Amino acid sequence: MTAAAELLAAVRLAIDRRAGLRARLQAAGTDCLRLFHGIAEGEPGLAIDRFGPLLLLQTFRAPLPGPAVQALGCAVQAQLGEGLQLVCNHRGPAPGPDFAWHQPAAPALQQHECRERGVRFCIQARHRGQDPWLFLDLRAGRARVHALAGGKRVLNLFAYTCGAGVVAAAAGAQLVWNVDFAASALAIGARNAERNGIAGERFVLLHADCIAVLRQLAGTPVQRRARARPLPAIARQQFDLVFLDPPRWAKGPFGAIDVVRDYAALFKPALLTLADGGTVIATNHVPEVPAAAWIEQLRRCAHKAGRPLRDVELLGADEDFPALDSTPPLKIAVCRL
């Protein structure tokens, strides 16, 4: 069997494995999922996702030649029995000068719409960033937000395009704050809110540094570097639900984010913003961090902060994101006071 045939067989097998999941998601009003997670299913440099009418192939190591992309896309669509619009994005190192690129198709630059639990999201395959505006592996976390947010005050930190915030508002949250340093991402969040008929007065978009905002909300000191841009004054207040989804590492004018060595620097002020009986849904995307050790760190941090956790529930990604060794990189902790 040739390498191309082996890849096609692996993709077909992956899609077959997801038949039950696809049916459940469709019944729940969801039309976006990962069809092939190459790192655990036989081709580490390839991922294939569906976002509504869009079929997105992403390569992270070597790019696929145009004919291979087309052949793979046609085979996937035939197996799904749907005519989706095919786009391929290469997100790895640039290939050599002799490589013939697959030419961009119009769907890559158009905005599309996908749905998760009936909530509508804007999707675009190619733009200034890399991701198509909705992280599919966080579906389980957004589902929990949907279950908990009704009537609550919700703080969505590192909001990106406000996926969790839109879900919270759609579930009937009283108030949702979405905080992110990227104005362009928040602009997509505003479009997502508009698509779902979410009123602006209960859906706040705050273009600011999450560390600085979180510390003000928690009533803890904010250390600012000399060149930091002006920070809006924010009064201390409490929320019933905090969604905390930080990057692995980042350095900004108000401090550094390091989820491996110092998750407590974010988790402690998140706890301090919680009303009694509230919940923090925290994420950790780093594969090297064992789930048990991370959960123990969160418990110790909460105890030292004087806000001990009543219980912690560990969520993982849904089955369209299988892990090689049953220890998926994404960990979602539902932490209740």
Secondary structure, 3 states (H helix, E strand, C coil): CCHHHHHHHHHHHHHHHCHHHHHHHHHCCCCEEEEEEHHHHCCCCEEEEEECCEEEEEECCCCCCHHHHHHHHHHHHHHHCCCCEEEEEECCCCCCCCCCCCCCCHHHHCCEEEEECCEEEEECCCCCCCCCCCCHHHHHHHHHHHHHCCCCEEEEECCCCCHHHHHHHHCCCCEEEEEECCHHHHHHHHHHHHHCCCCHHHEEEEECCHHHHHHHHHCCCCCCCCCCCCCCCCCCCCEEEEEECCCCEEEECCEEEECCCCCHHHHHHHHHCEEEEEEEEEEECCCCCCHHHHHHHHHHHHHHCCCCCCEEEEECCCCCCCCCCCCCCCEEEEEEC
